[in-house]
Amino acid sequence: MAPLKLLVLGATGPTGKLVVQRAVEFGWIVTVYGRRTLPEHAADQNIKALEGALDDPTALRTAIHGQDTIISVFGPSNPLASIDVFVPAYRFILNIMKDEGVKRIIALSTFSVYDPKDKPSITRWLLVTMLWAMVHKVWRTIIDVAAVFDTDGADLDWTLFRVGFLGNGPRSQVVEGYIGDGSLGMYLRRADIAEWCVKEAGRSEPRFIREKPGICSKTG
Ligand SMILES: NC(=O)c1ccc[n+]([C@@H]2O[C@H](COP(=O)([O-])OP(=O)(O)OC[C@H]3O[C@@H](n4cnc5c(N)ncnc54)[C@H](OP(=O)(O)O)[C@@H]3O)[C@@H](O)[C@H]2O)c1
């Protein structure tokens, strides 16, 4: 089987770096696209590095053209950073994917986004209420990005996986589920995101199509 052609967005952040590393270990043809290139990516002959803004449709099209799958983990690196670009960026990305015949995208979202399969949870309510009150624009952007997938993602094989708090450490086991199901927790290691995303990207029969599952790291 030919190696998968993967585009990683948000590849310069701690999670993105792990996604790229794992995909290279899988022997895939990896392209990274962002506003800067890490020296380690520029130096790796297994990685094609392209630079451009997230709302530059021409540069995005160049990055998306010919890919099999996209993994996207970009998001606000700090609460004060400008995030206006994220909603138009996803609109461009999904519509360019349709034009270019690239069907699969696995993108990061958070538990601020509700799913009909979720059940009531006080922990989630507290977490989201804190975000809503303290960094309202971040909360709004997360909700609006999810709405872009709902409105512009028809005919695409998108998966918006939702996360809570991120942490570091070696790979562990990933639990998939929905809020309030008794098994899904709020804590997730970045290494587990990378492993989960890369495995989902490599599936011949993709799962969670046009769905918003939650994932967490197994604790205890
Ligand atoms: N930390 C947590 O507990 C937590 C919880 C829930 C969700 N998240 C989300 O999880 C994801 C991964 O988090 P992380 O801590 O591993 O990585 P991160 O440091 O938040 O990395 C964010 C990535 O997004 C890119 N990015 C941010 N703003 C951008 C902009 N305006 N234009 C272009 N690219 C932009 C960054 O590029 P540059 O390197 O160029 O800045 C970087 O590649 C992020 O989306 C984060 O928001 C984090």
The ligand as an SDF file (V2000), in Angstrom:
LIG
                    3D

 48 52  0  0  0  0  0  0  0  0999 V2000
   -3.3810   23.3450   26.9000 N   0  0  0  0  0  0  0  0  0  0  0  0
   -4.5650   22.8000   27.1530 C   0  0  0  0  0  0  0  0  0  0  0  0
   -4.8810   22.3040   28.2450 O   0  0  0  0  0  0  0  0  0  0  0  0
   -5.5770   22.7680   26.0340 C   0  0  0  0  0  0  0  0  0  0  0  0
   -6.8780   22.4040   26.3440 C   0  0  0  0  0  0  0  0  0  0  0  0
   -7.8000   22.2780   25.3220 C   0  0  0  0  0  0  0  0  0  0  0  0
   -7.4160   22.5310   24.0090 C   0  0  0  0  0  0  0  0  0  0  0  0
   -6.1510   22.9220   23.7310 N   0  0  0  0  0  0  0  0  0  0  0  0
   -5.8030   23.1110   22.3330 C   0  0  0  0  0  0  0  0  0  0  0  0
   -5.0690   21.9670   21.9410 O   0  0  0  0  0  0  0  0  0  0  0  0
   -4.2480   22.2910   20.8170 C   0  0  0  0  0  0  0  0  0  0  0  0
   -2.8470   21.8130   21.0400 C   0  0  0  0  0  0  0  0  0  0  0  0
   -2.3500   22.4480   22.1890 O   0  0  0  0  0  0  0  0  0  0  0  0
   -0.7890   22.5010   22.4490 P   0  0  0  0  0  0  0  0  0  0  0  0
   -0.6400   23.1330   23.8120 O   0  0  0  0  0  0  0  0  0  0  0  0
   -0.1590   21.1850   22.2170 O   0  0  0  0  0  0  0  0  0  0  0  0
   -0.2670   23.4450   21.2990 O   0  0  0  0  0  0  0  0  0  0  0  0
   -0.2230   25.0300   21.1970 P   0  0  0  0  0  0  0  0  0  0  0  0
    1.0240   25.5420   21.8460 O   0  0  0  0  0  0  0  0  0  0  0  0
   -1.5030   25.6110   21.6690 O   0  0  0  0  0  0  0  0  0  0  0  0
   -0.0400   25.1690   19.5980 O   0  0  0  0  0  0  0  0  0  0  0  0
   -0.9810   25.8060   18.8470 C   0  0  0  0  0  0  0  0  0  0  0  0
   -0.6370   25.6530   17.3690 C   0  0  0  0  0  0  0  0  0  0  0  0
   -1.5400   26.4900   16.6570 O   0  0  0  0  0  0  0  0  0  0  0  0
   -0.7750   27.4230   15.8980 C   0  0  0  0  0  0  0  0  0  0  0  0
   -1.3970   28.7350   15.8910 N   0  0  0  0  0  0  0  0  0  0  0  0
   -1.8760   29.4270   16.9500 C   0  0  0  0  0  0  0  0  0  0  0  0
   -2.3480   30.6150   16.5390 N   0  0  0  0  0  0  0  0  0  0  0  0
   -2.1400   30.6780   15.1960 C   0  0  0  0  0  0  0  0  0  0  0  0
   -2.4190   31.6430   14.2080 C   0  0  0  0  0  0  0  0  0  0  0  0
   -3.0160   32.7920   14.5010 N   0  0  0  0  0  0  0  0  0  0  0  0
   -2.0640   31.3750   12.9370 N   0  0  0  0  0  0  0  0  0  0  0  0
   -1.4540   30.2150   12.6320 C   0  0  0  0  0  0  0  0  0  0  0  0
   -1.1760   29.2310   13.5140 N   0  0  0  0  0  0  0  0  0  0  0  0
   -1.5200   29.4670   14.7830 C   0  0  0  0  0  0  0  0  0  0  0  0
    0.5640   27.5220   16.5810 C   0  0  0  0  0  0  0  0  0  0  0  0
    1.4980   28.0230   15.6500 O   0  0  0  0  0  0  0  0  0  0  0  0
    2.7360   28.9360   16.1200 P   0  0  0  0  0  0  0  0  0  0  0  0
    3.7660   27.9440   16.5940 O   0  0  0  0  0  0  0  0  0  0  0  0
    3.1160   29.6550   14.9020 O   0  0  0  0  0  0  0  0  0  0  0  0
    2.2230   29.8120   17.2400 O   0  0  0  0  0  0  0  0  0  0  0  0
    0.7790   26.0700   17.0020 C   0  0  0  0  0  0  0  0  0  0  0  0
    1.2380   25.3060   15.9280 O   0  0  0  0  0  0  0  0  0  0  0  0
   -4.3530   23.8010   20.6270 C   0  0  0  0  0  0  0  0  0  0  0  0
   -5.3230   24.0210   19.5960 O   0  0  0  0  0  0  0  0  0  0  0  0
   -4.9030   24.2800   21.9650 C   0  0  0  0  0  0  0  0  0  0  0  0
   -5.6440   25.4740   21.8150 O   0  0  0  0  0  0  0  0  0  0  0  0
   -5.2200   23.0280   24.7140 C   0  0  0  0  0  0  0  0  0  0  0  0
  1  2  1  0
  2  3  2  0
  2  4  1  0
  4  5  1  0
  4 48  2  0
  5  6  2  0
  6  7  1  0
  7  8  2  0
  8  9  1  0
  8 48  1  0
  9 10  1  0
  9 46  1  0
 10 11  1  0
 11 12  1  0
 11 44  1  0
 12 13  1  0
 13 14  1  0
 14 15  2  0
 14 16  1  0
 14 17  1  0
 17 18  1  0
 18 19  2  0
 18 20  1  0
 18 21  1  0
 21 22  1  0
 22 23  1  0
 23 24  1  0
 23 42  1  0
 24 25  1  0
 25 26  1  0
 25 36  1  0
 26 27  1  0
 26 35  1  0
 27 28  2  0
 28 29  1  0
 29 30  1  0
 29 35  2  0
 30 31  1  0
 30 32  2  0
 32 33  1  0
 33 34  2  0
 34 35  1  0
 36 37  1  0
 36 42  1  0
 37 38  1  0
 38 39  2  0
 38 40  1  0
 38 41  1  0
 42 43  1  0
 44 45  1  0
 44 46  1  0
 46 47  1  0
M  CHG  2   8   1  16  -1
M  END
$$$$
